[in-house]
Amino acid sequence: MGTVPFDVAIIGAGPVGATVAALCADAGLTIGVFEARTAISGDARTLALSHASRQLLEEALAWPADRATPIASIHISQKGGPGRTLIEASEHGLPALGYTVPFAALEVALAARLRQAGIDVAYGESCVDLELTREAAVVRFASGREVRAALLVLADGGANSSKIPGIAYTSKDYRQQAVTAVVRTDRGTDRRAYERFTPDGPAALLPVDDRFALVWTASPAQSARLLALDEAAFLAELQAHFGDRAGRFIAAEKRAAFPLRLRAVNTPVALRTAIVGNAAQALHPIAGQGLNLGLRDAAELAEAITATPRESLGSEAMLAAYREARSRDARRGVAFTDFLVSAFADARRLPTWGRGLALTALDLFPPARRLLAERMIRGAPAP
């Protein structure tokens, strides 16, 4: 089996890797997408996407409009203390602050776009070796396939970054888990999302059709106990924890849990290689920044790819420019989510009255509220 040449080889067919390919689909380049899974995942999670991410995916011709639920407002409060703020799309002249989309629906939309563009996704291709030289990146797969590319994109959640000398990660274990569920209230959603800060960590409700997707931060022991409760007992605990601002909780299903950690790569580029999405930074789900940050990686990288002459793809100059363009947003995205987790959970860093004052100030001063909303929707501006 001979070596197959590509201009761009993308490892990982998840939302970020597929978006890079979709945004570059009309650039006249040979693009290969390789995925270790044997098919699209069909992941049952609900994604929170900003209005800017919707615009990006529309540009990629992969926005699953029929499966998106708009978020018209976000209600932010804290348990055990005063203060709250309400951010509304109408105040910012937007149709929605963001959207919830089933992970599987976004996968299907991106896969359809790549098929339409003639970009094949090679499933069941697990990378076993990377050889990076100044001339090209060579990728070898367990199947025996070998490809050579001017530019390698790792969008694989970090599965292959350890194969590259000099790539390392800083990490932080929050020693928490996110308990997720689909819940209903007696009021419906009114297209409103809720972020509730508690001493145990944040709890969020995201509107999905006529239900909410719940993300409840808890200790591992508390998480195991919550998963073991029957539905009535779980609903009672949720009501006591969240309060009645969203109504009375009347149903809960599809409970699950996953650990919460922060991980960030020391540099998003290497020889002939760009590292994007969760392979570059994996964040706490607070404020819904993770995938939105990854999609901004995809957009910036696609812009660099399409603006670079074919003979210069993967060059040091191209990758250095990409790294510089993304550094501010990525760094601030990591710091922003980590600060929110610690400041609203640790009274030593920000006491209850201080949190209440901050929330009240946001509610009373529209410019501060607009700045926060802009930060959540579009990320940190480029320097």
Secondary structure, 3 states (H helix, E strand, C coil): CCEEEEEEEEECCCHHHHHHHHHCCCCCCCEEEEECCCCCCCCCCEEEEEHHHHHHHHHCCCCCHHHCEEECEEEEEECCCCCEEEEEHHHHCCCCCEEEEEHHHHHHHHHHHHHHCCCCEEECCCEEEEEECCCCEEEEECCCCEEEEEEEEECCCCCCHHHCCCCCEEEEEEEEEEEEEEEEECCCCCCEEEEEEECCEEEEEEEECCEEEEEEEECHHHHHHHHHCCHHHHHHHHHHHHCCCCCCEEEEEEEEEEEEEEEEECCCEECCEEECHHHCEECCCHHHCHHHHHHHHHHHHHHHHHHCCHHHCCCHHHHHHHHHHHHHHHHHHHHHHHHHHHHHHCCCCCCHHHHHHHHHHHHHCHHHHHHHHHHHHHCCCCC
